Amino acid sequence: MGRAPLPYTTKDYESLRRELVARIPQLTDRWTDFNPTDPGMVLLELFCGVADMLFYYLDAQTAEAFLPTARQRQSLVNLCKLIGYRLDGPVAATTELRLSLPAALDGDIVIPLHAVCRARLSDGAAIDFETTLPATIPRGVVSATVPARQGRRKSETFTARDVRGQRIRLAGKNIADGSVAVSVSGEPWTEVPHFVESAADARHYRTETDAQGATTVLFGDGVNGAVPPSGATIVVDYLETLGASGNLGVNTVRELATPVYFDGTLLQLHVTNPIAATGGADPETLDHARLHAPAELASLWKAVTKADYQALAEGYPGIAKAQVLDTNDCANIRYYVVNLAVAPNGGGYCSPGLKQELAAYLEGRKVITTEVNLFNPRYREIAVDAEVVAYSTEDSALVRSRVENALRDFFAFDRMAFGRSVYQSDLIALLDGVRGVSYVHLFAPAEDVLIRPGEIPVMGALNLDVKRGGQS
């Protein structure tokens, strides 16, 4: 008698048990008791249970080898590394600080690099910002502005060992993306994404962050990248950041923690942030990496097409959304202009410092005959006016809360995109699907709201009239 092949897709307990029981008559005619209490059936079911678990782990391990199906962060980190994509760590919020004197002085006032300013929350918690450039209040002038980044600076010191490919694991957590600076025996070294193009004497280092958020500094092997001299002092400076929690409103940074002197006298400087602190983000999510790693690979990290500009901008730390507004594609013009709208993580507008960093990043990747202009998004407010009829058995206040939450989720910044129109039918379906709602009359928007390029829809004025009376 021929043997039927065992299907390779039969991997769960019930399917394995059914297949094996069906094969018993093909192997012997003496096994006729298929009762669960039969010792043979006990062993068979035990085997099926073990095989079920084994197949699960085999499938899970196989899934970790592919970008769309990987579920563990470390697997995604390793896969993205193969194509030159690096998952972002926490991104520090950026803003601009204005430091003011009570009255003009007869000399220049120097604000040092990494001067610490502080915001106090309502619960008393302190959030530190540090200046990213030195600033000067000139003689006869009462104020100056300087870019700043959220975070608290820390430093660690190590002694170099006579080892090729030396690795140094940092103790800090939530290290801001791109904030690590290394010096060896007082000489600053340069961070690079890889050592492929590093000469044997190149003072280069690179950083890696694992799935647990631990950051490691790596040095060369003497062939690609220099090896720090044995016994040399290695100093690593970095910024620990709060990520998305560092996004603050205007006029919230009001304390200057770093003393500033003039002719030996401590100055009483007033500090504030005239623009909101934006761009802060938590470590990059797995879904974001799955979406943007292939997009950046397709661009080959060069900005040529509109899709390239969007992929590179959205992959830059601190930028959440980007859209190419227009380009002058006229064949008679030999010089091209790309107008790019960008929005930071968490919404709002990019700080001048973040815009400058993004512009420099794109400058090294664009075609030399192309000019790139960066623009802020326009947030288009959508007013919602609706009559909501709840079932008679529902509490009106609870239904109102559910409807408000549903609308906030619908218009959430992370869910909206540049140029995404808001259709009346989507809002009606959304409100009608809220638990406890019988039916809805939507008065505003009275028609579909078409969103133009460069615009992002946000929820405007909300007017809800919640009534009871629908039949459950």
C-alpha positions as CSV (number, residue, x, y, z in Angstrom):
1,M,0.0,0.0,0.0
2,G,1.4,3.4,-1.0
3,R,2.0,6.0,1.7
4,A,0.3,9.4,1.4
5,P,2.8,12.3,1.8
6,L,2.5,14.3,5.1
7,P,1.6,17.9,4.2
8,Y,4.3,20.3,5.2
9,T,1.8,23.0,6.2
10,T,0.4,20.7,8.9
11,K,2.0,22.3,11.9
12,D,-0.5,22.9,14.6
13,Y,-1.5,20.4,17.3
14,E,-4.9,19.4,15.9
15,S,-3.7,19.0,12.3
16,L,-0.7,16.9,13.4
17,R,-2.9,14.7,15.6
18,R,-5.5,14.2,12.8
19,E,-2.8,13.3,10.2
20,L,-1.0,10.9,12.5
21,V,-4.2,9.1,13.6
22,A,-5.1,8.8,9.9
23,R,-1.8,7.2,9.2
24,I,-2.0,4.5,11.9
25,P,-4.0,2.0,9.8
26,Q,-1.3,2.3,7.1
27,L,1.3,1.2,9.5
28,T,-0.4,-1.5,11.5
29,D,-3.8,-3.2,11.8
30,R,-3.3,-4.1,15.4
31,W,-3.7,-0.6,16.8
32,T,-7.5,-0.1,16.9
33,D,-8.0,1.7,20.3
34,F,-8.0,5.4,19.6
35,N,-9.4,6.3,23.0
36,P,-7.5,9.2,24.7
37,T,-6.7,6.9,27.6
38,D,-4.8,4.5,25.3
39,P,-1.0,4.6,26.1
40,G,-0.2,4.9,22.4
41,M,-2.6,7.8,22.0
42,V,-1.1,9.5,25.1
43,L,2.4,9.3,23.5
44,L,1.1,10.4,20.1
45,E,-0.6,13.5,21.6
46,L,2.5,14.2,23.6
47,F,4.5,14.1,20.4
48,C,2.0,16.4,18.7
49,G,2.2,18.9,21.5
50,V,6.1,19.0,21.4
51,A,6.0,19.2,17.6
52,D,3.5,22.1,17.7
53,M,5.9,24.1,20.0
54,L,8.9,23.2,17.8
55,F,7.2,24.3,14.6
56,Y,6.2,27.6,16.3
57,Y,9.7,28.4,17.3
58,L,11.0,27.4,13.8
59,D,8.5,29.7,12.1
60,A,9.2,32.5,14.6
61,Q,12.9,32.2,13.9
62,T,12.3,32.2,10.2
63,A,10.1,35.3,10.5
64,E,12.9,37.2,12.2
65,A,15.0,36.9,9.0
66,F,12.7,39.2,7.0
67,L,12.0,42.9,7.4
68,P,8.2,42.7,7.0
69,T,7.7,39.9,9.5
70,A,10.4,40.5,12.1
71,R,9.0,41.2,15.5
72,Q,12.0,41.6,17.7
73,R,13.8,45.0,17.7
74,Q,17.3,43.5,17.6
75,S,16.4,41.5,14.5
76,L,15.2,44.7,12.8
77,V,18.4,46.4,13.9
78,N,20.5,43.7,12.3
79,L,18.5,43.5,9.1
80,C,18.5,47.2,8.6
81,K,22.3,47.3,9.2
82,L,22.7,45.0,6.1
83,I,21.2,47.8,3.9
84,G,23.0,50.7,5.6
85,Y,19.9,51.9,7.5
86,R,20.2,52.7,11.2
87,L,17.2,52.9,13.5
88,D,17.1,56.2,15.2
89,G,17.5,56.4,19.0
90,P,15.7,59.1,21.0
91,V,15.7,62.4,19.3
92,A,16.2,65.6,21.3
93,A,13.8,68.4,20.9
94,T,15.2,71.7,19.5
95,T,14.2,75.3,20.0
96,E,15.7,78.8,20.0
97,L,16.5,80.7,23.2
98,R,16.5,84.4,23.7
99,L,18.8,85.7,26.4
100,S,18.2,89.3,27.5
101,L,20.0,91.8,29.8
102,P,18.1,94.3,31.9
103,A,20.1,97.0,30.2
104,A,22.8,97.3,27.6
105,L,26.5,97.0,28.8
106,D,29.7,98.6,27.4
107,G,31.2,95.2,26.4
108,D,30.4,91.9,24.6
109,I,28.7,89.2,26.7
110,V,29.7,85.7,25.7
111,I,27.3,82.9,26.2
112,P,29.3,79.7,26.3
113,L,28.7,76.6,24.2
114,H,26.5,74.0,26.1
115,A,25.2,76.6,28.5
116,V,22.3,75.0,30.4
117,C,18.8,76.5,30.5
118,R,15.9,75.0,32.3
119,A,12.2,74.6,32.1
120,R,10.0,73.9,35.2
121,L,6.9,71.9,34.8
122,S,3.8,72.4,36.9
123,D,4.8,69.4,39.0
124,G,8.2,70.9,39.7
125,A,10.1,68.6,37.4
126,A,13.0,70.2,35.5
127,I,13.8,69.8,31.8
128,D,17.2,70.9,30.7
129,F,18.2,72.5,27.4
130,E,21.7,73.3,26.3
131,T,22.9,75.8,23.7
132,T,24.4,74.1,20.6
133,L,26.5,77.2,19.6
134,P,28.3,79.9,21.5
135,A,26.5,83.2,21.4
136,T,27.4,86.8,22.0
137,I,25.4,89.8,23.2
138,P,27.2,92.6,21.5
139,R,28.1,95.9,23.2
140,G,25.1,98.2,23.4
141,V,22.6,95.3,22.6
142,V,20.3,93.8,25.2
143,S,19.6,90.4,23.8
144,A,20.7,87.5,21.5
145,T,19.2,84.3,20.3
146,V,20.9,80.9,20.2
147,P,19.8,77.4,19.1
148,A,19.3,74.9,21.9
149,R,18.7,71.2,22.2
150,Q,16.9,69.4,25.0
151,G,19.0,67.0,27.2
152,R,21.5,66.7,30.0
153,R,25.2,66.4,29.0
154,K,27.2,63.6,30.5
155,S,30.8,62.4,30.1
156,E,32.6,59.1,30.6
157,T,36.3,58.4,30.6
158,F,38.0,55.2,29.5
159,T,41.5,53.9,29.0
160,A,42.4,52.5,25.6
161,R,43.5,48.9,25.4
162,D,45.8,47.4,22.8
163,V,42.9,45.7,21.0
164,R,41.9,46.0,17.4
165,G,38.2,46.8,16.9
166,Q,37.9,48.1,20.4
167,R,34.3,48.4,21.7
168,I,33.2,50.7,24.6
169,R,29.8,50.3,26.1
170,L,28.3,53.5,27.5
171,A,26.5,53.5,30.8
172,G,24.0,56.2,29.8
173,K,20.5,55.5,28.6
174,N,18.3,57.5,26.2
175,I,21.4,58.9,24.5
176,A,20.2,61.5,22.0
177,D,20.7,60.5,18.4
178,G,23.9,62.0,16.9
179,S,25.1,63.6,20.2
180,V,28.0,61.3,21.0
181,A,31.4,63.0,20.7
182,V,34.7,61.2,21.3
183,S,38.2,62.5,22.0
184,V,41.4,60.4,22.4
185,S,44.2,62.0,24.4
186,G,42.5,65.4,23.9
187,E,42.2,65.0,20.1
188,P,38.6,64.9,18.7
189,W,37.8,61.9,16.5
190,T,35.1,61.9,13.8
191,E,32.0,59.7,13.7
192,V,31.3,57.8,10.5
193,P,28.5,55.5,9.6
194,H,31.0,52.7,8.6
195,F,34.7,52.0,8.3
196,V,34.6,50.9,4.7
197,E,36.2,54.2,3.4
198,S,38.3,54.8,6.5
199,A,42.1,54.7,6.0
200,A,44.4,52.9,8.4
201,D,45.3,56.1,10.2
202,A,41.8,57.7,10.0
203,R,40.7,58.9,13.5
204,H,37.2,57.6,13.0
205,Y,34.7,55.9,15.3
206,R,31.1,54.8,14.9
207,T,28.2,54.1,17.3
208,E,25.7,51.3,17.6
209,T,22.5,51.1,19.7
210,D,21.0,47.7,20.5
211,A,17.4,46.7,21.2
212,Q,17.8,47.6,24.9
213,G,18.9,51.1,24.1
214,A,22.5,50.5,25.2
215,T,25.0,52.5,23.0
216,T,28.4,51.2,22.1
217,V,31.4,53.1,20.6
218,L,33.4,51.2,18.1
219,F,36.9,51.9,16.8
220,G,38.8,50.7,13.8
221,D,41.1,47.6,13.4
222,G,44.2,49.4,12.0
223,V,43.2,48.5,8.4
224,N,40.0,50.4,8.2
225,G,40.1,53.1,10.9
226,A,42.9,53.8,13.4
227,V,43.3,51.9,16.7
228,P,43.5,54.2,19.8
229,P,47.0,54.0,21.3
230,S,47.2,51.7,24.3
231,G,46.8,53.6,27.5
232,A,45.4,56.7,25.9
233,T,42.5,58.4,27.7
234,I,39.2,58.2,25.8
235,V,36.6,60.8,26.7
236,V,33.0,60.2,25.5
237,D,30.5,63.1,25.8
238,Y,26.8,62.6,25.0
239,L,23.4,64.1,25.7
240,E,20.7,62.1,27.6
241,T,17.3,63.3,26.4
242,L,13.7,62.8,27.2
243,G,12.7,62.3,23.6
244,A,9.1,63.2,22.9
245,S,8.6,64.5,26.5
246,G,11.0,67.3,25.7
247,N,8.6,68.9,23.2
248,L,7.4,72.1,25.1
249,G,5.4,75.1,24.3
250,V,6.7,78.7,23.9
251,N,8.0,80.7,26.9
252,T,8.5,77.6,29.1
253,V,12.3,77.7,29.3
254,R,12.9,80.4,31.9
255,E,15.9,79.5,34.0
256,L,19.6,80.0,33.2
257,A,21.6,77.3,35.1
258,T,25.0,78.2,33.7
259,P,26.5,81.4,35.3
260,V,27.5,84.1,32.9
261,Y,30.0,86.8,34.1
262,F,31.0,90.3,32.9
263,D,34.1,91.9,34.4
264,G,33.9,89.4,37.3
265,T,30.3,90.2,38.0
266,L,27.5,87.6,37.8
267,L,24.9,88.7,35.3
268,Q,21.2,88.3,35.8
269,L,20.1,87.2,32.4
270,H,16.5,86.6,31.4
271,V,15.9,83.6,29.2
272,T,12.9,82.3,27.3
273,N,12.1,80.3,24.2
274,P,10.1,82.4,21.7
275,I,9.3,79.3,19.7
276,A,8.1,75.9,20.8
277,A,10.6,73.1,21.4
278,T,9.7,70.5,18.7
279,G,11.2,67.5,16.9
280,G,11.7,65.4,20.0
281,A,10.9,61.7,19.5
282,D,11.2,58.4,21.3
283,P,13.3,55.6,19.7
284,E,12.2,54.8,16.2
285,T,9.3,52.3,16.1
286,L,9.6,49.0,14.2
287,D,6.7,50.0,11.9
288,H,8.5,53.2,11.0
289,A,11.7,51.3,10.2
290,R,9.8,48.8,8.0
291,L,8.4,51.6,6.0
292,H,11.4,53.9,5.7
293,A,14.3,51.5,5.4
294,P,13.2,50.3,1.9
295,A,12.4,53.8,0.9
296,E,15.8,55.1,1.8
297,L,17.5,52.1,0.1
298,A,15.5,52.8,-3.1
299,S,16.9,56.4,-3.0
300,L,20.4,55.1,-2.6
301,W,20.8,58.0,-0.2
302,K,20.9,60.4,-3.1
303,A,18.2,63.0,-3.7
304,V,17.2,62.9,-7.4
305,T,13.5,62.2,-7.6
306,K,10.7,63.7,-5.6
307,A,10.3,60.4,-3.8
308,D,14.0,60.5,-2.9
309,Y,13.6,63.9,-1.3
310,Q,10.6,62.8,0.7
311,A,12.3,59.5,1.9
312,L,15.5,61.2,2.9
313,A,13.7,64.1,4.8
314,E,11.4,61.8,6.6
315,G,14.3,59.5,7.6
316,Y,16.2,62.4,9.2
317,P,16.0,62.4,13.0
318,G,13.5,64.9,14.2
319,I,11.4,65.0,11.0
320,A,8.0,63.3,11.0
321,K,6.5,64.2,7.6
322,A,7.7,65.8,4.4
323,Q,6.2,66.6,1.0
324,V,7.6,68.1,-2.2
325,L,5.4,71.1,-2.9
326,D,6.6,71.8,-6.4
327,T,9.7,71.8,-8.7
328,N,10.4,73.9,-11.8
329,D,10.6,71.1,-14.3
330,C,10.9,73.4,-17.3
331,A,13.3,71.9,-19.8
332,N,14.7,75.3,-20.7
333,I,15.9,76.0,-17.2
334,R,19.2,74.4,-16.3
335,Y,18.9,75.1,-12.6
336,Y,16.2,73.4,-10.6
337,V,14.5,74.4,-7.4
338,V,12.8,71.8,-5.0
339,N,10.4,73.3,-2.4
340,L,10.0,70.9,0.5
341,A,7.5,71.2,3.3
342,V,8.6,69.5,6.5
343,A,6.9,68.9,9.9
344,P,8.8,67.8,13.1
345,N,8.0,64.9,15.3
346,G,5.0,65.8,17.5
347,G,3.7,68.5,15.1
348,G,4.2,72.2,15.1
349,Y,7.1,73.8,13.2
350,C,10.8,72.9,12.9
351,S,13.2,75.0,14.8
352,P,15.7,77.0,12.8
353,G,18.5,74.7,14.0
354,L,16.7,71.6,12.9
355,K,16.1,73.2,9.5
356,Q,19.7,74.0,9.1
357,E,20.8,70.5,10.0
358,L,18.3,69.0,7.5
359,A,19.4,71.5,4.8
360,A,23.0,70.5,5.3
361,Y,22.0,66.8,5.2
362,L,20.2,67.2,1.9
363,E,23.0,69.5,0.5
364,G,25.4,66.5,0.5
365,R,22.9,64.3,-1.3
366,K,21.3,66.5,-3.9
367,V,22.3,67.1,-7.5
368,I,24.7,70.1,-7.6
369,T,22.4,72.1,-9.9
370,T,19.5,71.8,-7.6
371,E,18.4,74.3,-4.9
372,V,16.4,73.1,-2.0
373,N,14.0,75.3,0.0
374,L,12.5,74.2,3.2
375,F,9.0,75.4,4.3
376,N,6.8,75.0,7.4
377,P,3.6,73.2,7.0
378,R,0.2,74.9,7.1
379,Y,-2.1,73.4,9.6
380,R,-5.7,73.6,8.2
381,E,-8.3,73.6,11.0
382,I,-11.4,71.6,10.4
383,A,-14.4,72.6,12.5
384,V,-16.8,69.8,13.5
385,D,-20.4,70.5,14.3
386,A,-22.7,67.5,14.9
387,E,-25.8,66.3,16.6
388,V,-25.2,62.9,18.1
389,V,-28.2,60.8,19.2
390,A,-27.3,58.2,21.8
391,Y,-29.2,55.0,22.7
392,S,-31.7,55.6,25.5
393,T,-29.8,53.2,27.7
394,E,-26.5,55.1,27.3
395,D,-25.1,57.9,29.5
396,S,-24.9,61.1,27.4
397,A,-21.7,62.3,29.1
398,L,-19.9,59.0,28.5
399,V,-21.0,59.0,24.8
400,R,-19.8,62.6,24.4
401,S,-16.4,61.6,25.8
402,R,-16.2,58.6,23.4
403,V,-17.0,60.8,20.4
404,E,-14.5,63.5,21.4
405,N,-11.8,60.8,21.8
406,A,-12.7,59.3,18.4
407,L,-12.3,62.7,16.7
408,R,-9.0,63.4,18.5
409,D,-7.7,60.1,17.3
410,F,-8.9,60.7,13.8
411,F,-7.1,64.1,13.6
412,A,-4.0,63.0,15.5
413,F,-0.8,64.3,14.0
414,D,0.6,60.8,13.6
415,R,-2.4,59.7,11.5
416,M,-2.6,62.7,9.2
417,A,-0.4,63.3,6.2
418,F,0.4,66.3,4.0
419,G,-2.5,66.9,1.5
420,R,-4.8,64.3,3.0
421,S,-8.4,65.5,2.3
422,V,-11.1,65.1,4.9
423,Y,-14.3,63.5,3.5
424,Q,-17.7,64.1,5.1
425,S,-18.5,60.4,4.7
426,D,-15.5,59.4,6.7
427,L,-16.5,61.6,9.6
428,I,-20.1,60.3,9.6
429,A,-18.9,56.7,9.5
430,L,-16.5,57.5,12.4
431,L,-19.1,59.1,14.6
432,D,-21.8,56.5,13.7
433,G,-19.4,53.7,14.7
434,V,-18.8,55.1,18.2
435,R,-20.2,52.7,20.9
436,G,-23.5,54.0,22.2
437,V,-24.3,56.2,19.2
438,S,-27.6,55.5,17.4
439,Y,-27.3,58.0,14.6
440,V,-25.6,61.3,13.7
441,H,-26.5,64.6,11.9
442,L,-23.2,66.2,10.7
443,F,-23.6,70.0,10.0
444,A,-20.0,70.9,9.6
445,P,-18.0,70.3,7.6
446,A,-20.9,70.6,5.2
447,E,-18.9,69.1,2.3
448,D,-15.7,67.4,1.7
449,V,-12.6,69.4,2.7
450,L,-9.9,69.2,0.0
451,I,-6.5,69.7,1.5
452,R,-3.9,71.3,-0.7
453,P,-0.2,70.4,-0.9
454,G,1.8,71.6,2.1
455,E,-1.3,71.5,4.4
456,I,-2.0,69.1,7.2
457,P,-5.6,68.9,8.6
458,V,-6.1,69.3,12.3
459,M,-9.2,69.5,14.4
460,G,-10.6,72.9,14.9
461,A,-13.6,74.1,16.9
462,L,-15.8,71.2,18.1
463,N,-19.5,71.6,18.8
464,L,-21.3,68.4,19.8
465,D,-25.0,68.2,20.7
466,V,-25.5,64.8,22.4
467,K,-29.1,63.7,22.9
468,R,-30.6,60.5,24.1
469,G,-33.5,58.8,22.5
470,G,-32.3,56.2,20.0
471,Q,-33.7,52.6,20.4
472,S,-31.1,50.1,21.4
